[in-house]
Amino acid sequence: MAEKSMSTQENNIVWHQHTVNKETRSKLKKQKPVVLWFTGLSGSGKSTVAGALENVLTELGFHTYLLDGDNVRHGLCKDLSFSEQDRKENIRRVGELCKLMADAGLIVLSAFISPYREERKMVRELLPESDFLEVFVNTPIEVCEQRDPKGLYKKARAGEIKNFTGIDSDYEQPLQPEINLPAGDNEVSVLVDICLTALRQRGVITS
């Protein structure tokens, strides 16, 4: 009976198209909405590069929002564990949030390990094709372990953390990312410039 009731309720849920739409919001902000999905190993520099890029975009007058893996876990996804199922749900929620933020006309920077191609594909398919840019923060695991800003690799090697990406859980590198950042060999400013060039080439920004 409960399942039937839930199904009936779901059938009554309809998307309401409001008068003010994505195009209107984009024109007001004078920018093209896009989701920059930063993926890479823990310690690769995802949040660092995304944050530096957001700073530059803000200085140029663009409207942005940065979604960071740890920050989201404090609120939207604080009820989720780090099991495989919950990690997938974490990415699904973030993907839906990115979709709404892009609809609001924002340039969204999303920094999550998101280790599986299928998860990243799921987020990509939520958005129009030109609205999703996969950014691979391409840092070798050796470099990530040397940095180890949170001491997580050390704990994972000691067996204190299970299912840690890159150690006892797989990371599936993007096959054809829109932006490939050689983060192990370059300064953050160089990586930001690569991102800015890509955004200009795609008409997301004009300055």
C-alpha positions in Angstrom: 0.0 0.0 0.0 2.8 2.4 0.9 4.6 1.7 -2.4 1.4 2.3 -4.4 0.8 5.6 -2.5 4.3 6.8 -3.2 4.0 5.9 -6.9 0.7 7.9 -7.1 2.4 10.9 -5.5 5.3 10.8 -7.9 2.9 10.8 -10.9 1.5 14.1 -9.6 4.9 15.8 -9.6 5.3 18.1 -12.7 8.1 20.5 -13.5 6.8 24.1 -13.5 8.4 26.3 -16.1 8.6 29.9 -14.7 8.6 33.0 -16.8 12.2 34.0 -15.8 14.4 31.4 -17.4 18.0 30.5 -17.9 18.4 32.7 -20.9 17.1 35.7 -19.0 19.4 35.2 -16.1 22.4 34.7 -18.4 21.7 37.9 -20.2 21.5 39.8 -16.9 24.8 38.4 -15.9 26.3 38.8 -19.4 27.9 35.4 -19.3 27.3 31.8 -20.5 26.4 29.4 -17.7 28.7 26.4 -17.5 29.7 23.7 -15.0 33.4 23.1 -14.7 33.7 19.7 -13.1 37.2 19.3 -11.6 38.1 15.7 -11.0 41.3 14.1 -9.8 42.9 12.2 -6.9 42.9 13.5 -3.3 45.7 16.0 -3.1 45.8 16.6 -6.8 44.9 20.3 -6.4 41.3 20.4 -7.5 40.1 22.8 -4.9 43.2 24.9 -5.1 43.0 25.4 -8.9 39.2 25.8 -8.8 39.5 28.4 -6.0 42.3 30.3 -7.9 40.2 30.3 -11.1 37.1 31.6 -9.2 39.2 34.4 -7.8 40.2 35.5 -11.3 36.7 35.1 -12.8 35.3 37.2 -9.9 37.9 39.9 -10.5 36.8 40.0 -14.2 33.2 40.5 -13.1 31.7 37.1 -13.6 29.2 35.4 -11.4 30.4 32.1 -10.0 29.9 29.5 -7.3 32.5 27.0 -6.1 31.2 23.6 -4.8 33.9 21.8 -2.8 33.7 18.1 -1.7 34.4 18.7 2.0 32.1 21.7 2.2 29.1 19.8 0.7 29.7 17.0 3.2 29.0 19.5 6.0 25.5 20.2 4.9 23.8 18.9 1.7 25.4 15.4 2.0 26.2 15.2 5.7 23.9 12.1 6.0 26.0 10.1 3.6 28.9 7.8 4.4 31.9 6.9 2.2 30.5 3.6 1.0 30.4 3.2 -2.8 26.6 3.6 -2.9 26.7 6.8 -0.8 29.5 8.2 -2.8 27.5 7.8 -5.9 24.5 9.5 -4.2 26.8 12.3 -3.1 27.8 12.9 -6.8 24.1 12.6 -7.9 23.1 15.3 -5.5 25.9 17.6 -6.4 25.1 17.1 -10.1 21.5 18.1 -9.5 22.7 21.2 -7.6 25.1 22.1 -10.4 22.2 21.9 -12.9 20.1 24.3 -10.8 23.0 26.7 -10.4 23.7 26.7 -14.2 20.0 27.4 -14.7 20.5 30.4 -12.5 23.0 31.7 -15.0 26.2 30.9 -12.9 29.6 29.6 -13.8 29.8 26.7 -11.4 33.1 25.2 -10.3 32.7 21.8 -8.8 35.7 20.1 -7.1 35.1 16.4 -6.3 37.3 13.3 -6.7 34.3 11.6 -8.5 36.5 8.6 -9.3 34.2 6.7 -11.7 33.5 7.6 -15.3 29.9 6.5 -15.0 29.2 9.0 -12.2 30.8 11.9 -14.2 28.8 10.8 -17.3 25.6 10.9 -15.1 26.3 14.5 -14.3 27.2 15.4 -17.9 23.9 14.0 -19.1 21.9 16.2 -16.7 23.1 19.3 -18.6 23.1 20.5 -22.2 26.2 19.3 -24.0 28.0 22.7 -24.0 27.2 23.4 -20.4 29.5 20.7 -18.9 33.3 20.8 -19.0 35.2 18.0 -17.5 38.5 19.3 -16.0 41.0 16.6 -15.2 43.5 17.8 -12.6 46.2 15.4 -13.8 48.5 14.9 -10.9 50.5 11.6 -10.4 49.6 9.7 -7.3 53.2 9.9 -6.2 53.0 13.6 -6.1 49.6 13.5 -4.3 51.1 11.2 -1.7 54.1 13.6 -1.2 51.7 16.5 -0.6 49.2 14.5 1.5 47.8 17.8 3.0 45.3 16.0 5.2 47.5 13.0 6.0 44.9 10.7 4.3 47.3 8.7 2.2 49.4 7.9 5.3 46.3 6.6 7.1 45.2 4.7 4.0 48.6 3.0 3.7 48.4 2.1 7.4 45.0 0.5 6.9 43.2 3.2 9.0 41.1 4.3 6.0 39.3 1.7 3.8 38.2 2.2 0.2 40.6 5.2 -0.3 40.7 6.3 -3.9 44.1 5.5 -5.5 45.1 3.0 -2.8 42.5 0.3 -2.4 39.8 1.9 -4.5 40.1 2.6 -8.2 40.3 6.0 -9.9 39.1 6.0 -13.5 40.9 8.8 -15.4 38.8 10.8 -17.9 39.3 9.5 -21.4 38.6 12.8 -23.2 38.3 15.7 -20.8 37.5 19.1 -22.2 40.4 20.5 -20.1 43.5 18.4 -19.1 45.6 20.1 -16.5 49.2 18.8 -16.1 49.1 19.7 -12.4 52.1 17.8 -11.2 54.5 19.9 -13.3 53.0 23.4 -13.3 52.3 26.3 -11.0 48.6 27.1 -10.2 48.8 30.3 -12.2 49.7 28.3 -15.3 46.8 25.9 -14.7 44.4 28.8 -14.3 45.5 30.3 -17.6 44.8 27.0 -19.3 41.3 27.0 -17.9 40.8 30.7 -19.0 41.9 30.0 -22.5 39.5 27.1 -22.7 36.6 29.2 -21.5 37.4 31.9 -24.0 37.6 29.4 -26.8 34.2 28.2 -25.9 32.7 31.6 -25.6 31.9 31.3 -21.9 33.9 34.4 -21.1 35.0 37.2 -23.4 37.5 39.1 -21.3 
